[in-house]
Amino acid sequence: MLIRYKKSLEKIAMGLLSFMPEEKDVKKLQQTIKDYESNQNWLLYLWKEEDILGAVGIYLDNESEKVTIQHITVNPSYRDAGIGKRMVQGIKELYGDKYQVCANDLTEDFLTKCEDEC
């Protein structure tokens, strides 16, 4: 299930986001977390089963009515188990009635793969 990021989950979120190639640099990763904490249009969700296994970050654009999935990552030990696909579906359930859910350059290939498997 998707849970909203909060400051107490910062280390877990940073650990998950660090699995993304673009977030390997610590300063870049810290800035990304800061953006999710301070920008009201940047929302980070964590995927929790028994443990927190993944993260999905979105940019909410109220003017264009688009939700852009800008980060998506799963703990490598749990990859290929459908968690990423479930996170995308969770975002669509949360926002799909009002917003068009789309990808950015970093997430486009994954979202396309999710659509192909549906």
N, CA, C and O atoms as a GROMACS GRO file, in nm:
protein
  472
    1MET      N    1   0.083  -0.117   0.000
    1MET     CA    2   0.000   0.000   0.000
    1MET      C    3   0.088   0.124   0.000
    1MET      O    4   0.197   0.124   0.057
    2LEU      N    5   0.041   0.229  -0.065
    2LEU     CA    6   0.114   0.355  -0.068
    2LEU      C    7   0.091   0.432   0.062
    2LEU      O    8  -0.022   0.445   0.109
    3ILE      N    9   0.201   0.482   0.118
    3ILE     CA   10   0.192   0.570   0.234
    3ILE      C   11   0.266   0.699   0.201
    3ILE      O   12   0.365   0.697   0.128
    4ARG      N   13   0.219   0.807   0.252
    4ARG     CA   14   0.279   0.938   0.225
    4ARG      C   15   0.410   0.951   0.301
    4ARG      O   16   0.419   0.913   0.418
    5TYR      N   17   0.510   1.006   0.236
    5TYR     CA   18   0.641   1.030   0.298
    5TYR      C   19   0.626   1.128   0.412
    5TYR      O   20   0.549   1.224   0.404
    6LYS      N   21   0.700   1.104   0.519
    6LYS     CA   22   0.712   1.201   0.627
    6LYS      C   23   0.858   1.200   0.674
    6LYS      O   24   0.931   1.104   0.649
    7LYS      N   25   0.898   1.305   0.739
    7LYS     CA   26   1.038   1.326   0.778
    7LYS      C   27   1.096   1.208   0.854
    7LYS      O   28   1.215   1.178   0.839
    8SER      N   29   1.018   1.141   0.935
    8SER     CA   30   1.069   1.027   1.013
    8SER      C   31   1.112   0.910   0.923
    8SER      O   32   1.182   0.820   0.969
    9LEU      N   33   1.070   0.911   0.797
    9LEU     CA   34   1.106   0.805   0.702
    9LEU      C   35   1.217   0.850   0.606
    9LEU      O   36   1.240   0.786   0.503
   10GLU      N   37   1.284   0.960   0.639
   10GLU     CA   38   1.382   1.019   0.549
   10GLU      C   39   1.494   0.921   0.510
   10GLU      O   40   1.526   0.909   0.392
   11LYS      N   41   1.552   0.852   0.606
   11LYS     CA   42   1.664   0.761   0.575
   11LYS      C   43   1.619   0.647   0.485
   11LYS      O   44   1.692   0.609   0.393
   12ILE      N   45   1.502   0.593   0.509
   12ILE     CA   46   1.449   0.485   0.424
   12ILE      C   47   1.426   0.538   0.284
   12ILE      O   48   1.463   0.474   0.186
   13ALA      N   49   1.364   0.656   0.273
   13ALA     CA   50   1.336   0.715   0.142
   13ALA      C   51   1.466   0.744   0.067
   13ALA      O   52   1.476   0.716  -0.053
   14MET      N   53   1.564   0.799   0.136
   14MET     CA   54   1.692   0.827   0.071
   14MET      C   55   1.760   0.699   0.025
   14MET      O   56   1.818   0.694  -0.084
   15GLY      N   57   1.752   0.595   0.106
   15GLY     CA   58   1.810   0.467   0.067
   15GLY      C   59   1.745   0.412  -0.059
   15GLY      O   60   1.813   0.363  -0.148
   16LEU      N   61   1.614   0.420  -0.066
   16LEU     CA   62   1.543   0.371  -0.185
   16LEU      C   63   1.574   0.456  -0.307
   16LEU      O   64   1.602   0.403  -0.415
   17LEU      N   65   1.570   0.587  -0.292
   17LEU     CA   66   1.598   0.675  -0.406
   17LEU      C   67   1.742   0.660  -0.455
   17LEU      O   68   1.770   0.682  -0.572
   18SER      N   69   1.832   0.623  -0.365
   18SER     CA   70   1.973   0.608  -0.405
   18SER      C   71   1.993   0.492  -0.503
   18SER      O   72   2.098   0.484  -0.567
   19PHE      N   73   1.895   0.404  -0.517
   19PHE     CA   74   1.904   0.296  -0.615
   19PHE      C   75   1.884   0.347  -0.758
   19PHE      O   76   1.917   0.278  -0.854
   20MET      N   77   1.831   0.468  -0.772
   20MET     CA   78   1.815   0.526  -0.906
   20MET      C   79   1.950   0.581  -0.952
   20MET      O   80   2.016   0.652  -0.876
   21PRO      N   81   1.991   0.550  -1.074
   21PRO     CA   82   2.123   0.596  -1.121
   21PRO      C   83   2.142   0.747  -1.111
   21PRO      O   84   2.253   0.793  -1.084
   22GLU      N   85   2.037   0.824  -1.132
   22GLU     CA   86   2.047   0.969  -1.129
   22GLU      C   87   2.060   1.025  -0.988
   22GLU      O   88   2.090   1.143  -0.971
   23GLU      N   89   2.038   0.943  -0.888
   23GLU     CA   90   2.039   0.988  -0.748
   23GLU      C   91   2.156   0.929  -0.669
   23GLU      O   92   2.151   0.926  -0.546
   24LYS      N   93   2.260   0.884  -0.736
   24LYS     CA   94   2.375   0.823  -0.669
   24LYS      C   95   2.455   0.926  -0.588
   24LYS      O   96   2.505   0.894  -0.480
   25ASP      N   97   2.466   1.049  -0.639
   25ASP     CA   98   2.542   1.153  -0.571
   25ASP      C   99   2.467   1.198  -0.444
   25ASP      O  100   2.348   1.230  -0.450
   26VAL      N  101   2.536   1.200  -0.331
   26VAL     CA  102   2.472   1.230  -0.203
   26VAL      C  103   2.411   1.370  -0.204
   26VAL      O  104   2.299   1.389  -0.155
   27LYS      N  105   2.481   1.468  -0.257
   27LYS     CA  106   2.428   1.605  -0.260
   27LYS      C  107   2.302   1.614  -0.345
   27LYS      O  108   2.206   1.682  -0.309
   28LYS      N  109   2.300   1.545  -0.456
   28LYS     CA  110   2.182   1.541  -0.544
   28LYS      C  111   2.065   1.474  -0.470
   28LYS      O  112   1.952   1.523  -0.474
   29LEU      N  113   2.094   1.364  -0.404
   29LEU     CA  114   1.992   1.290  -0.328
   29LEU      C  115   1.935   1.376  -0.215
   29LEU      O  116   1.814   1.379  -0.195
   30GLN      N  117   2.021   1.446  -0.143
   30GLN     CA  118   1.975   1.533  -0.035
   30GLN      C  119   1.886   1.645  -0.090
   30GLN      O  120   1.786   1.681  -0.028
   31GLN      N  121   1.922   1.699  -0.207
   31GLN     CA  122   1.841   1.804  -0.268
   31GLN      C  123   1.705   1.750  -0.311
   31GLN      O  124   1.602   1.817  -0.296
   32THR      N  125   1.704   1.628  -0.364
   32THR     CA  126   1.577   1.566  -0.405
   32THR      C  127   1.484   1.550  -0.285
   32THR      O  128   1.366   1.584  -0.293
   33ILE      N  129   1.537   1.499  -0.175
   33ILE     CA  130   1.455   1.483  -0.053
   33ILE      C  131   1.407   1.620  -0.004
   33ILE      O  132   1.291   1.634   0.035
   34LYS      N  133   1.494   1.719  -0.007
   34LYS     CA  134   1.456   1.854   0.035
   34LYS      C  135   1.342   1.907  -0.053
   34LYS      O  136   1.250   1.971  -0.004
   35ASP      N  137   1.350   1.879  -0.184
   35ASP     CA  138   1.243   1.922  -0.275
   35ASP      C  139   1.110   1.855  -0.238
   35ASP      O  140   1.006   1.921  -0.239
   36TYR      N  141   1.113   1.727  -0.205
   36TYR     CA  142   0.990   1.658  -0.166
   36TYR      C  143   0.936   1.712  -0.033
   36TYR      O  144   0.814   1.710  -0.011
   37GLU      N  145   1.023   1.759   0.054
   37GLU     CA  146   0.978   1.812   0.183
   37GLU      C  147   0.927   1.956   0.173
   37GLU      O  148   0.839   1.996   0.249
   38SER      N  149   0.982   2.033   0.081
   38SER     CA  150   0.951   2.177   0.080
   38SER      C  151   0.860   2.222  -0.034
   38SER      O  152   0.796   2.327  -0.022
   39ASN      N  153   0.852   2.148  -0.143
   39ASN     CA  154   0.771   2.190  -0.257
   39ASN      C  155   0.635   2.120  -0.249
   39ASN      O  156   0.628   1.997  -0.253
   40GLN      N  157   0.530   2.197  -0.238
   40GLN     CA  158   0.396   2.138  -0.220
   40GLN      C  159   0.350   2.058  -0.341
   40GLN      O  160   0.257   1.978  -0.328
   41ASN      N  161   0.411   2.078  -0.457
   41ASN     CA  162   0.373   2.003  -0.577
   41ASN      C  163   0.455   1.876  -0.596
   41ASN      O  164   0.424   1.796  -0.684
   42TRP      N  165   0.557   1.857  -0.515
   42TRP     CA  166   0.638   1.734  -0.518
   42TRP      C  167   0.588   1.645  -0.405
   42TRP      O  168   0.596   1.683  -0.288
   43LEU      N  169   0.539   1.527  -0.438
   43LEU     CA  170   0.485   1.435  -0.337
   43LEU      C  171   0.556   1.302  -0.349
   43LEU      O  172   0.571   1.248  -0.459
   44LEU      N  173   0.599   1.249  -0.237
   44LEU     CA  174   0.670   1.122  -0.233
   44LEU      C  175   0.585   1.021  -0.155
   44LEU      O  176   0.536   1.049  -0.045
   45TYR      N  177   0.570   0.905  -0.214
   45TYR     CA  178   0.497   0.796  -0.150
   45TYR      C  179   0.591   0.676  -0.137
   45TYR      O  180   0.677   0.654  -0.222
   46LEU      N  181   0.572   0.601  -0.032
   46LEU     CA  182   0.649   0.479  -0.009
   46LEU      C  183   0.555   0.360  -0.018
   46LEU      O  184   0.438   0.370   0.020
   47TRP      N  185   0.606   0.249  -0.068
   47TRP     CA  186   0.525   0.128  -0.081
   47TRP      C  187   0.557   0.037   0.038
   47TRP      O  188   0.671  -0.006   0.057
   48LYS      N  189   0.455   0.010   0.117
   48LYS     CA  190   0.475  -0.071   0.237
   48LYS      C  191   0.394  -0.199   0.230
   48LYS      O  192   0.273  -0.197   0.204
   49GLU      N  193   0.462  -0.308   0.252
   49GLU     CA  194   0.395  -0.437   0.275
   49GLU      C  195   0.427  -0.467   0.422
   49GLU      O  196   0.376  -0.398   0.509
   50GLU      N  197   0.510  -0.568   0.452
   50GLU     CA  198   0.556  -0.579   0.590
   50GLU      C  199   0.664  -0.475   0.617
   50GLU      O  200   0.670  -0.418   0.726
   51ASP      N  201   0.747  -0.451   0.517
   51ASP     CA  202   0.851  -0.348   0.522
   51ASP      C  203   0.826  -0.248   0.409
   51ASP      O  204   0.742  -0.270   0.322
   52ILE      N  205   0.899  -0.140   0.413
   52ILE     CA  206   0.892  -0.044   0.304
   52ILE      C  207   0.984  -0.093   0.194
   52ILE      O  208   1.104  -0.108   0.215
   53LEU      N  209   0.928  -0.118   0.076
   53LEU     CA  210   1.001  -0.183  -0.032
   53LEU      C  211   1.026  -0.094  -0.153
   53LEU      O  212   1.109  -0.127  -0.237
   54GLY      N  213   0.956   0.017  -0.164
   54GLY     CA  214   0.970   0.101  -0.282
   54GLY      C  215   0.929   0.244  -0.255
   54GLY      O  216   0.873   0.277  -0.151
   55ALA      N  217   0.960   0.329  -0.353
   55ALA     CA  218   0.923   0.470  -0.344
   55ALA      C  219   0.882   0.519  -0.482
   55ALA      O  220   0.937   0.477  -0.584
   56VAL      N  221   0.785   0.607  -0.483
   56VAL     CA  222   0.741   0.671  -0.608
   56VAL      C  223   0.718   0.818  -0.578
   56VAL      O  224   0.645   0.854  -0.486
   57GLY      N  225   0.782   0.902  -0.658
   57GLY     CA  226   0.770   1.046  -0.641
   57GLY      C  227   0.699   1.107  -0.760
   57GLY      O  228   0.724   1.071  -0.875
   58ILE      N  229   0.610   1.200  -0.732
   58ILE     CA  230   0.531   1.263  -0.838
   58ILE      C  231   0.543   1.414  -0.831
   58ILE      O  232   0.575   1.472  -0.727
   59TYR      N  233   0.517   1.475  -0.945
   59TYR     CA  234   0.501   1.619  -0.954
   59TYR      C  235   0.356   1.644  -0.991
   59TYR      O  236   0.308   1.595  -1.094
   60LEU      N  237   0.287   1.718  -0.909
   60LEU     CA  238   0.144   1.745  -0.928
   60LEU      C  239   0.129   1.884  -0.990
   60LEU      O  240   0.160   1.985  -0.927
   61ASP      N  241   0.081   1.888  -1.114
   61ASP     CA  242   0.062   2.014  -1.186
   61ASP      C  243  -0.088   2.041  -1.196
   61ASP      O  244  -0.157   1.984  -1.280
   62ASN      N  245  -0.137   2.127  -1.108
   62ASN     CA  246  -0.279   2.156  -1.103
   62ASN      C  247  -0.329   2.229  -1.228
   62ASN      O  248  -0.444   2.210  -1.269
   63GLU      N  249  -0.244   2.312  -1.287
   63GLU     CA  250  -0.286   2.389  -1.405
   63GLU      C  251  -0.313   2.299  -1.525
   63GLU      O  252  -0.415   2.314  -1.592
   64SER      N  253  -0.222   2.207  -1.551
   64SER     CA  254  -0.240   2.119  -1.667
   64SER      C  255  -0.314   1.990  -1.631
   64SER      O  256  -0.344   1.908  -1.717
   65GLU      N  257  -0.344   1.975  -1.502
   65GLU     CA  258  -0.411   1.855  -1.451
   65GLU      C  259  -0.334   1.729  -1.487
   65GLU      O  260  -0.390   1.630  -1.535
   66LYS      N  261  -0.201   1.735  -1.464
   66LYS     CA  262  -0.114   1.620  -1.488
   66LYS      C  263  -0.040   1.583  -1.361
   66LYS      O  264   0.000   1.669  -1.282
   67VAL      N  265  -0.023   1.454  -1.343
   67VAL     CA  266   0.063   1.401  -1.239
   67VAL      C  267   0.178   1.332  -1.312
   67VAL      O  268   0.157   1.237  -1.387
   68THR      N  269   0.299   1.382  -1.291
   68THR     CA  270   0.415   1.325  -1.356
   68THR      C  271   0.490   1.239  -1.256
   68THR      O  272   0.534   1.286  -1.151
   69ILE      N  273   0.505   1.112  -1.290
   69ILE     CA  274   0.586   1.023  -1.206
   69ILE      C  275   0.731   1.053  -1.241
   69ILE      O  276   0.778   1.025  -1.352
   70GLN      N  277   0.802   1.110  -1.144
   70GLN     CA  278   0.939   1.154  -1.171
   70GLN      C  279   1.044   1.065  -1.107
   70GLN      O  280   1.160   1.068  -1.148
   71HIS      N  281   1.008   0.988  -1.009
   71HIS     CA  282   1.098   0.890  -0.948
   71HIS      C  283   1.018   0.764  -0.920
   71HIS      O  284   0.903   0.770  -0.876
   72ILE      N  285   1.079   0.650  -0.945
   72ILE     CA  286   1.018   0.523  -0.905
   72ILE      C  287   1.132   0.423  -0.883
   72ILE      O  288   1.218   0.405  -0.969
   73THR      N  289   1.131   0.360  -0.768
   73THR     CA  290   1.239   0.270  -0.732
   73THR      C  291   1.189   0.162  -0.636
   73THR      O  292   1.100   0.185  -0.555
   74VAL      N  293   1.248   0.044  -0.649
   74VAL     CA  294   1.214  -0.070  -0.563
   74VAL      C  295   1.344  -0.127  -0.508
   74VAL      O  296   1.445  -0.133  -0.579
   75ASN      N  297   1.341  -0.168  -0.384
   75ASN     CA  298   1.456  -0.237  -0.324
   75ASN      C  299   1.498  -0.350  -0.418
   75ASN      O  300   1.414  -0.431  -0.457
   76PRO      N  301   1.627  -0.358  -0.454
   76PRO     CA  302   1.671  -0.461  -0.550
   76PRO      C  303   1.634  -0.604  -0.510
   76PRO      O  304   1.614  -0.688  -0.598
   77SER      N  305   1.624  -0.633  -0.383
   77SER     CA  306   1.587  -0.768  -0.338
   77SER      C  307   1.443  -0.804  -0.374
   77SER      O  308   1.406  -0.921  -0.371
   78TYR      N  309   1.362  -0.703  -0.407
   78TYR     CA  310   1.220  -0.727  -0.434
   78TYR      C  311   1.180  -0.690  -0.577
   78TYR      O  312   1.062  -0.682  -0.608
   79ARG      N  313   1.278  -0.669  -0.662
   79ARG     CA  314   1.248  -0.634  -0.801
   79ARG      C  315   1.190  -0.754  -0.875
   79ARG      O  316   1.210  -0.868  -0.835
   80ASP      N  317   1.120  -0.726  -0.982
   80ASP     CA  318   1.054  -0.828  -1.066
   80ASP      C  319   0.944  -0.902  -0.990
   80ASP      O  320   0.910  -1.015  -1.024
   81ALA      N  321   0.888  -0.837  -0.889
   81ALA     CA  322   0.777  -0.896  -0.814
   81ALA      C  323   0.649  -0.815  -0.834
   81ALA      O  324   0.548  -0.840  -0.768
   82GLY      N  325   0.653  -0.717  -0.926
   82GLY     CA  326   0.533  -0.640  -0.955
   82GLY      C  327   0.511  -0.520  -0.865
   82GLY      O  328   0.406  -0.455  -0.874
   83ILE      N  329   0.606  -0.488  -0.778
   83ILE     CA  330   0.587  -0.378  -0.683
   83ILE      C  331   0.582  -0.244  -0.756
   83ILE      O  332   0.496  -0.160  -0.726
   84GLY      N  333   0.671  -0.223  -0.850
   84GLY     CA  334   0.670  -0.098  -0.927
   84GLY      C  335   0.539  -0.077  -0.998
   84GLY      O  336   0.483   0.033  -0.999
   85LYS      N  337   0.490  -0.183  -1.058
   85LYS     CA  338   0.362  -0.177  -1.129
   85LYS      C  339   0.248  -0.145  -1.031
   85LYS      O  340   0.157  -0.069  -1.065
   86ARG      N  341   0.252  -0.203  -0.912
   86ARG     CA  342   0.149  -0.174  -0.812
   86ARG      C  343   0.157  -0.030  -0.763
   86ARG      O  344   0.055   0.032  -0.733
   87MET      N  345   0.280   0.024  -0.754
   87MET     CA  346   0.294   0.164  -0.715
   87MET      C  347   0.233   0.256  -0.820
   87MET      O  348   0.162   0.351  -0.786
   88VAL      N  349   0.260   0.228  -0.947
   88VAL     CA  350   0.200   0.307  -1.055
   88VAL      C  351   0.048   0.298  -1.049
   88VAL      O  352  -0.022   0.398  -1.063
   89GLN      N  353  -0.003   0.178  -1.028
   89GLN     CA  354  -0.149   0.160  -1.018
   89GLN      C  355  -0.204   0.237  -0.898
   89GLN      O  356  -0.312   0.296  -0.907
   90GLY      N  357  -0.131   0.238  -0.787
   90GLY     CA  358  -0.173   0.313  -0.669
   90GLY      C  359  -0.181   0.463  -0.696
   90GLY      O  360  -0.274   0.529  -0.651
   91ILE      N  361  -0.084   0.516  -0.770
   91ILE     CA  362  -0.087   0.657  -0.808
   91ILE      C  363  -0.207   0.684  -0.898
   91ILE      O  364  -0.275   0.786  -0.882
   92LYS      N  365  -0.232   0.594  -0.992
   92LYS     CA  366  -0.348   0.612  -1.080
   92LYS      C  367  -0.478   0.609  -1.002
   92LYS      O  368  -0.571   0.683  -1.034
   93GLU      N  369  -0.486   0.524  -0.901
   93GLU     CA  370  -0.606   0.519  -0.819
   93GLU      C  371  -0.624   0.647  -0.737
   93GLU      O  372  -0.736   0.694  -0.719
   94LEU      N  373  -0.513   0.703  -0.688
   94LEU     CA  374  -0.520   0.826  -0.610
   94LEU      C  375  -0.554   0.949  -0.694
   94LEU      O  376  -0.630   1.035  -0.651
   95TYR      N  377  -0.498   0.956  -0.815
   95TYR     CA  378  -0.505   1.078  -0.893
   95TYR      C  379  -0.574   1.065  -1.028
   95TYR      O  380  -0.608   1.166  -1.090
   96GLY      N  381  -0.595   0.944  -1.076
   96GLY     CA  382  -0.642   0.922  -1.212
   96GLY      C  383  -0.777   0.979  -1.247
   96GLY      O  384  -0.805   1.003  -1.364
   97ASP      N  385  -0.863   1.001  -1.148
   97ASP     CA  386  -0.995   1.058  -1.178
   97ASP      C  387  -0.987   1.204  -1.219
   97ASP      O  388  -1.064   1.252  -1.302
   98LYS      N  389  -0.891   1.275  -1.158
   98LYS     CA  390  -0.881   1.419  -1.182
   98LYS      C  391  -0.762   1.457  -1.271
   98LYS      O  392  -0.765   1.558  -1.341
   99TYR      N  393  -0.659   1.375  -1.267
   99TYR     CA  394  -0.535   1.409  -1.336
   99TYR      C  395  -0.497   1.300  -1.437
   99TYR      O  396  -0.532   1.183  -1.422
  100GLN      N  397  -0.424   1.344  -1.539
  100GLN     CA  398  -0.364   1.249  -1.632
  100GLN      C  399  -0.229   1.209  -1.572
  100GLN      O  400  -0.147   1.295  -1.540
  101VAL      N  401  -0.207   1.079  -1.555
  101VAL     CA  402  -0.081   1.030  -1.501
  101VAL      C  403   0.015   1.007  -1.617
  101VAL      O  404  -0.016   0.935  -1.712
  102CYS      N  405   0.133   1.068  -1.608
  102CYS     CA  406   0.230   1.055  -1.716
  102CYS      C  407   0.371   1.039  -1.657
  102CYS      O  408   0.390   1.042  -1.536
  103ALA      N  409   0.466   1.021  -1.746
  103ALA     CA  410   0.605   0.996  -1.706
  103ALA      C  411   0.693   1.113  -1.746
  103ALA      O  412   0.655   1.198  -1.827
  104ASN      N  413   0.812   1.116  -1.688
  104ASN     CA  414   0.915   1.207  -1.737
  104ASN      C  415   1.021   1.122  -1.810
  104ASN      O  416   1.001   1.003  -1.830
  105ASP      N  417   1.131   1.184  -1.848
  105ASP     CA  418   1.234   1.111  -1.922
  105ASP      C  419   1.289   0.992  -1.843
  105ASP      O  420   1.323   0.889  -1.901
  106LEU      N  421   1.299   1.006  -1.711
  106LEU     CA  422   1.357   0.900  -1.628
  106LEU      C  423   1.264   0.781  -1.609
  106LEU      O  424   1.310   0.668  -1.592
  107THR      N  425   1.134   0.806  -1.612
  107THR     CA  426   1.038   0.700  -1.581
  107THR      C  427   0.959   0.651  -1.702
  107THR      O  428   0.879   0.558  -1.690
  108GLU      N  429   0.981   0.712  -1.815
  108GLU     CA  430   0.902   0.680  -1.934
  108GLU      C  431   0.910   0.534  -1.975
  108GLU      O  432   0.807   0.471  -2.002
  109ASP      N  433   1.030   0.478  -1.980
  109ASP     CA  434   1.045   0.337  -2.021
  109ASP      C  435   0.971   0.244  -1.926
  109ASP      O  436   0.906   0.149  -1.970
  110PHE      N  437   0.981   0.271  -1.796
  110PHE     CA  438   0.914   0.184  -1.699
  110PHE      C  439   0.762   0.194  -1.711
  110PHE      O  440   0.693   0.092  -1.709
  111LEU      N  441   0.710   0.314  -1.724
  111LEU     CA  442   0.565   0.331  -1.735
  111LEU      C  443   0.513   0.269  -1.864
  111LEU      O  444   0.404   0.211  -1.864
  112THR      N  445   0.589   0.279  -1.971
  112THR     CA  446   0.550   0.215  -2.096
  112THR      C  447   0.544   0.064  -2.078
  112THR      O  448   0.451  -0.001  -2.126
  113LYS      N  449   0.642   0.009  -2.008
  113LYS     CA  450   0.645  -0.136  -1.981
  113LYS      C  451   0.522  -0.175  -1.898
  113LYS      O  452   0.459  -0.278  -1.924
  114CYS      N  453   0.487  -0.094  -1.798
  114CYS     CA  454   0.368  -0.123  -1.716
  114CYS      C  455   0.242  -0.125  -1.801
  114CYS      O  456   0.157  -0.212  -1.783
  115GLU      N  457   0.229  -0.030  -1.892
  115GLU     CA  458   0.110  -0.023  -1.978
  115GLU      C  459   0.105  -0.143  -2.072
  115GLU      O  460  -0.003  -0.197  -2.098
  116ASP      N  461   0.220  -0.186  -2.124
  116ASP     CA  462   0.224  -0.300  -2.215
  116ASP      C  463   0.181  -0.429  -2.146
  116ASP      O  464   0.125  -0.518  -2.210
  117GLU      N  465   0.207  -0.439  -2.015
  117GLU     CA  466   0.176  -0.562  -1.942
  117GLU      C  467   0.032  -0.566  -1.894
  117GLU      O  468  -0.017  -0.671  -1.853
  118CYS      N  469  -0.036  -0.453  -1.899
  118CYS     CA  470  -0.177  -0.449  -1.852
  118CYS      C  471  -0.270  -0.519  -1.948
  118CYS      O  472  -0.391  -0.525  -1.924
   0.00000   0.00000   0.00000
